[in-house]
Amino acid sequence: MNLTGFLIQLLNSLQYGLLLFMLAAGLTLIFGIMNVVNLAHGSFYMLGAYLAWALTASIGSFTIALLLGSALSVGFGILLEKALFRYFYDRDHLDQVLLTFGLIYIFEEMRAIFWGVDVHGVAIPSALNHAIPLTDNQSYPLYRLFVAGVCLAFVVGLYFVINRTTLGMKIRAGAFNRDMADALGIRIGRIFSIVFAVGVGLAAVAGMIAAPLSSVYPNMGADVLIKCFVVVVLGGIGSIRGALVAALLVATVDTFGKVFLPAVAGMLIYLLMAAVLVWKPEGLFKN
């Protein structure tokens, strides 16, 4: 592999890592802060991808579809939290697993009813359907850089909200000691509703911007769910910073593993997780 090829793979791993962080950040918020095991998180990614396809096809603009789909997914998250999840905060993790496992089947059936079982594609917006020349015969797609930029903007925004705002302070207080925060007058129910909606929104937006890079197909959420849990556990339960570092590590190992060690590429990220957990059982960072 020459230097240009290495740079392309490095950019691919960066873009993939930032996209994986958006997914894992939502799961970290829901799992790490709210203590809810949400196996249906991958379904929100699938929801975003199908919204991107359906809205773009009906409206004709990917940008408008992205904005409208983001609002719809956040609203769906608020509705789902109020209707179901808030009744399971104090339940055993087994009850939460059974609930969210059942939701996977419900969402898949709803997807089949509304959108069918065919594989679909979302066209890259014409303004971004270009490539940046790297050498005389190699280039890099502009849309991948756009995806990385959007994800990076969410990284900065999420860090600012969690660490520099009153809302973030309340979220961290509720995660540290929910009863004490409630006794101090913080409306934990409203805070958790916001956190859950943001988690759903992050996963859906990740699915929407990833749709033009890959096909939109049934059960696509299952492909990313396991990697999201790997990132959350590897980075440290509830740690946004840990999720970012772990997502970049997982993406780098996965991308370069497929190039240099294709025969064992599928197991490399799990070997990485095992090695890190032997060294630091709590993950790379504590919440």
Backbone torsions as a table, in degrees:
resi	resn	phi	psi	omega
1	MET	NA	127.4	178.5
2	ASN	-82.3	178.3	-176.5
3	LEU	-63.3	-39.3	179.7
4	THR	-65.5	-42.6	177.0
5	GLY	-62.0	-40.1	177.3
6	PHE	-63.0	-41.9	179.1
7	LEU	-63.0	-40.4	178.6
8	ILE	-62.9	-45.1	178.4
9	GLN	-65.8	-34.0	177.7
10	LEU	-66.9	-41.2	176.6
11	LEU	-65.9	-38.8	177.0
12	ASN	-61.5	-43.8	-179.3
13	SER	-67.3	-36.0	177.5
14	LEU	-65.4	-46.8	179.5
15	GLN	-63.3	-43.7	178.9
16	TYR	-65.3	-39.6	179.9
17	GLY	-65.0	-42.1	178.6
18	LEU	-67.0	-37.9	176.5
19	LEU	-65.6	-41.4	178.1
20	LEU	-65.0	-34.1	177.5
21	PHE	-64.0	-41.4	179.0
22	MET	-58.1	-41.0	176.8
23	LEU	-66.6	-49.2	-175.5
24	ALA	-69.5	-29.7	179.0
25	ALA	-63.4	-41.7	176.4
26	GLY	-62.4	-41.3	178.7
27	LEU	-68.5	-36.7	177.7
28	THR	-63.2	-43.0	178.8
29	LEU	-61.8	-45.3	-176.4
30	ILE	-74.5	-43.9	-176.1
31	PHE	-81.5	-48.7	-174.1
32	GLY	-77.2	-38.9	-175.9
33	ILE	-91.1	-42.2	-177.0
34	MET	-93.0	-8.5	179.5
35	ASN	60.7	38.9	178.2
36	VAL	-115.6	123.7	176.8
37	VAL	-83.4	109.2	-173.2
38	ASN	-112.0	92.6	177.5
39	LEU	-72.6	-13.5	-178.9
40	ALA	-87.5	7.0	-176.4
41	HIS	-61.1	-36.8	177.7
42	GLY	-63.4	-26.9	178.6
43	SER	-67.2	-29.6	177.5
44	PHE	-69.8	-33.8	173.7
45	TYR	-62.6	-45.0	177.1
46	MET	-62.8	-40.9	178.1
47	LEU	-58.3	-44.4	179.3
48	GLY	-61.9	-43.3	-179.4
49	ALA	-62.7	-43.8	-179.9
50	TYR	-70.4	-33.5	175.1
51	LEU	-64.2	-40.8	178.2
52	ALA	-60.0	-43.6	-179.8
53	TRP	-67.6	-49.1	-174.8
54	ALA	-68.0	-44.4	-177.5
55	LEU	-70.8	-39.0	177.7
56	THR	-64.1	-39.7	179.8
57	ALA	-66.1	-35.6	-176.8
58	SER	-87.3	-35.3	-177.1
59	ILE	-91.3	-37.1	-179.3
60	GLY	92.2	2.4	-179.7
61	SER	-131.8	120.8	179.3
62	PHE	-68.0	-35.2	-179.1
63	THR	-63.8	-47.5	178.3
64	ILE	-65.2	-39.4	178.2
65	ALA	-61.1	-38.7	179.2
66	LEU	-64.5	-45.2	-179.5
67	LEU	-68.0	-45.1	-179.6
68	LEU	-67.2	-42.1	178.9
69	GLY	-63.9	-35.9	177.6
70	SER	-63.0	-45.2	179.2
71	ALA	-64.3	-41.6	179.6
72	LEU	-64.4	-40.4	-177.9
73	SER	-68.7	-38.4	177.0
74	VAL	-65.7	-42.7	176.5
75	GLY	-62.0	-39.1	177.1
76	PHE	-64.2	-38.4	178.4
77	GLY	-63.7	-41.9	178.2
78	ILE	-63.0	-44.7	179.7
79	LEU	-62.7	-42.9	-178.4
80	LEU	-66.8	-38.2	179.3
81	GLU	-66.2	-42.9	-178.5
82	LYS	-70.2	-34.8	-175.4
83	ALA	-81.3	-33.6	-172.1
84	LEU	-129.5	-58.3	-164.4
85	PHE	-66.4	-32.3	-177.2
86	ARG	-65.6	-18.4	178.0
87	TYR	-85.5	-1.4	-176.8
88	PHE	-117.9	7.5	-178.8
89	TYR	-63.0	-37.7	-176.7
90	ASP	-99.9	10.0	179.2
91	ARG	-90.2	164.6	177.9
92	ASP	-63.6	155.7	178.6
93	HIS	-62.0	-29.4	178.2
94	LEU	-62.6	-41.3	177.5
95	ASP	-62.8	-40.2	178.7
96	GLN	-66.0	-39.6	177.8
97	VAL	-62.8	-44.7	-179.7
98	LEU	-64.2	-40.6	178.8
99	LEU	-62.1	-53.2	-174.4
100	THR	-71.6	-29.6	174.8
101	PHE	-65.7	-39.7	176.3
102	GLY	-66.3	-34.9	179.0
103	LEU	-64.6	-32.1	177.9
104	ILE	-58.0	-46.2	-179.9
105	TYR	-67.4	-38.6	179.2
106	ILE	-63.6	-45.9	-179.5
107	PHE	-64.8	-37.4	178.8
108	GLU	-66.2	-39.5	178.0
109	GLU	-67.9	-39.2	177.7
110	MET	-65.5	-39.6	176.2
111	ARG	-60.9	-42.3	179.5
112	ALA	-65.2	-36.7	-178.9
113	ILE	-69.7	-46.3	-174.1
114	PHE	-84.3	-35.8	-171.2
115	TRP	-123.5	-2.1	176.8
116	GLY	79.0	-168.6	-175.0
117	VAL	-117.5	10.1	-179.7
118	ASP	-77.6	159.5	174.5
119	VAL	-90.1	134.1	-176.3
120	HIS	-123.9	162.4	175.9
121	GLY	-127.5	148.2	176.8
122	VAL	-114.5	125.5	-177.6
123	ALA	-71.7	140.4	174.7
124	ILE	-68.4	133.6	177.9
125	PRO	-53.0	140.5	-174.4
126	SER	-58.6	-34.2	-179.8
127	ALA	-67.2	-22.4	-177.7
128	LEU	-110.5	1.7	-177.4
129	ASN	-87.1	58.4	180.0
130	HIS	-136.7	173.7	179.1
131	ALA	-132.0	147.1	178.4
132	ILE	-95.0	120.0	-179.3
133	PRO	-64.7	133.5	175.1
134	LEU	-108.4	-40.0	173.9
135	THR	-138.2	-170.7	179.6
136	ASP	-63.8	-30.1	-176.6
137	ASN	-127.4	11.0	178.9
138	GLN	-131.2	142.0	-179.8
139	SER	-145.5	171.6	179.6
140	TYR	-129.2	132.4	-176.5
141	PRO	-61.8	132.8	179.4
142	LEU	-66.1	-33.2	-177.6
143	TYR	-64.5	-34.2	177.4
144	ARG	-63.9	-37.4	176.1
145	LEU	-67.6	-35.3	175.7
146	PHE	-62.6	-44.2	178.4
147	VAL	-60.3	-45.2	178.9
148	ALA	-62.1	-39.2	179.6
149	GLY	-65.8	-43.4	177.9
150	VAL	-61.6	-45.8	-179.8
151	CYS	-63.5	-40.3	179.5
152	LEU	-64.3	-37.9	176.7
153	ALA	-61.9	-40.3	177.0
154	PHE	-67.4	-35.4	177.4
155	VAL	-60.3	-50.3	-179.5
156	VAL	-63.7	-44.7	-179.6
157	GLY	-63.2	-43.0	-179.9
158	LEU	-65.7	-41.9	177.9
159	TYR	-61.4	-42.5	-178.9
160	PHE	-64.5	-44.7	-178.0
161	VAL	-64.7	-45.1	-176.3
162	ILE	-69.5	-36.6	-171.1
163	ASN	-107.1	-12.4	-172.4
164	ARG	-128.6	7.8	-178.2
165	THR	-126.4	162.9	178.2
166	THR	-64.5	-39.5	177.3
167	LEU	-59.9	-44.2	178.4
168	GLY	-61.9	-38.4	177.9
169	MET	-62.6	-41.3	178.9
170	LYS	-67.4	-38.0	177.9
171	ILE	-62.6	-45.9	-179.6
172	ARG	-66.4	-36.0	177.8
173	ALA	-66.0	-42.6	178.3
174	GLY	-65.7	-34.1	178.4
175	ALA	-70.8	-36.8	-177.4
176	PHE	-73.5	-46.5	-179.1
177	ASN	-154.3	96.1	-174.5
178	ARG	-63.6	-43.2	-177.7
179	ASP	-65.3	-42.2	179.3
180	MET	-65.8	-42.6	178.8
181	ALA	-61.9	-39.8	178.6
182	ASP	-65.6	-39.5	179.1
183	ALA	-66.4	-27.0	179.8
184	LEU	-85.1	2.4	174.4
185	GLY	98.9	3.8	177.5
186	ILE	-78.6	127.1	-178.2
187	ARG	-80.5	87.8	-173.9
188	ILE	-63.3	-35.3	179.2
189	GLY	-59.4	-44.1	178.7
190	ARG	-68.4	-40.2	179.5
191	ILE	-61.3	-45.8	-178.9
192	PHE	-66.4	-33.8	176.7
193	SER	-63.1	-42.0	177.9
194	ILE	-64.9	-44.7	-179.3
195	VAL	-60.6	-44.6	-179.4
196	PHE	-64.9	-42.6	180.0
197	ALA	-63.5	-40.2	177.8
198	VAL	-64.8	-40.5	177.9
199	GLY	-61.3	-43.8	176.8
200	VAL	-64.4	-42.8	-179.7
201	GLY	-62.3	-42.0	179.1
202	LEU	-61.3	-45.3	179.7
203	ALA	-64.4	-41.6	-178.8
204	ALA	-67.1	-42.2	178.5
205	VAL	-63.5	-40.0	176.2
206	ALA	-58.7	-42.6	177.7
207	GLY	-65.9	-35.0	-178.2
208	MET	-69.5	-45.8	-177.8
209	ILE	-77.1	-19.6	177.2
210	ALA	-83.6	-18.1	-175.6
211	ALA	-57.3	-43.9	178.8
212	PRO	-67.1	-17.5	-179.9
213	LEU	-86.2	-21.1	-177.7
214	SER	-143.7	170.8	179.0
215	SER	-72.6	156.3	173.2
216	VAL	-101.5	116.1	-170.5
217	TYR	-146.0	159.5	-179.3
218	PRO	-60.4	145.3	174.7
219	ASN	62.4	23.6	-178.5
220	MET	-69.8	-20.1	179.0
221	GLY	-67.7	-28.0	-179.7
222	ALA	-65.5	-27.5	-177.9
223	ASP	-69.4	-27.9	-176.1
224	VAL	-103.4	-17.7	-174.8
225	LEU	-60.6	-46.5	-177.3
226	ILE	-63.0	-42.5	178.7
227	LYS	-64.3	-33.7	176.9
228	CYS	-63.5	-44.0	178.2
229	PHE	-65.0	-36.6	176.1
230	VAL	-60.2	-44.5	-180.0
231	VAL	-63.5	-44.3	-178.4
232	VAL	-63.5	-45.9	-179.7
233	VAL	-68.8	-41.3	-178.8
234	LEU	-65.7	-42.4	-178.0
235	GLY	-76.7	-23.2	-176.5
236	GLY	113.3	127.1	-174.6
237	ILE	-58.6	121.6	175.8
238	GLY	86.7	-0.3	-177.8
239	SER	-96.2	114.7	177.1
240	ILE	-67.7	-42.9	178.3
241	ARG	-61.8	-41.5	178.6
242	GLY	-64.4	-37.5	178.3
243	ALA	-63.5	-38.2	179.3
244	LEU	-65.5	-49.2	-179.5
245	VAL	-63.0	-44.1	-178.7
246	ALA	-65.8	-39.0	179.2
247	ALA	-63.1	-41.7	178.5
248	LEU	-67.1	-38.7	177.6
249	LEU	-64.4	-48.1	-179.0
250	VAL	-61.7	-43.7	-179.3
251	ALA	-64.8	-40.3	179.4
252	THR	-65.7	-45.9	179.4
253	VAL	-64.0	-42.0	-178.7
254	ASP	-67.8	-44.3	-177.7
255	THR	-66.0	-51.5	-178.2
256	PHE	-73.9	-26.1	175.9
257	GLY	-64.7	-38.3	178.6
258	LYS	-69.3	-22.3	179.3
259	VAL	-85.4	-47.0	-172.4
260	PHE	-96.9	-30.9	-177.5
261	LEU	-132.6	63.2	-174.7
262	PRO	-62.4	-27.7	-177.2
263	ALA	-67.6	-29.8	-176.9
264	VAL	-120.9	14.0	-174.5
265	ALA	-59.8	-34.8	-176.5
266	GLY	-65.8	-21.1	-177.4
267	MET	-104.6	-4.1	-174.0
268	LEU	-65.2	-40.5	-177.8
269	ILE	-67.8	-29.0	178.6
270	TYR	-77.0	-32.9	172.5
271	LEU	-65.3	-38.6	176.4
272	LEU	-61.8	-45.6	179.1
273	MET	-61.5	-43.9	179.8
274	ALA	-61.8	-42.3	-178.9
275	ALA	-64.9	-42.7	-179.2
276	VAL	-67.2	-41.4	-177.9
277	LEU	-70.4	-28.2	173.0
278	VAL	-66.1	-39.0	-179.4
279	TRP	-77.2	-45.4	-179.6
280	LYS	-134.5	92.2	-175.5
281	PRO	-58.6	-25.0	-179.7
282	GLU	-85.9	-1.1	-176.6
283	GLY	98.3	177.0	-175.2
284	LEU	-65.9	-37.2	-177.6
285	PHE	-134.2	147.0	173.3
286	LYS	-93.0	149.7	180.0
287	ASN	-66.5	NA	NA
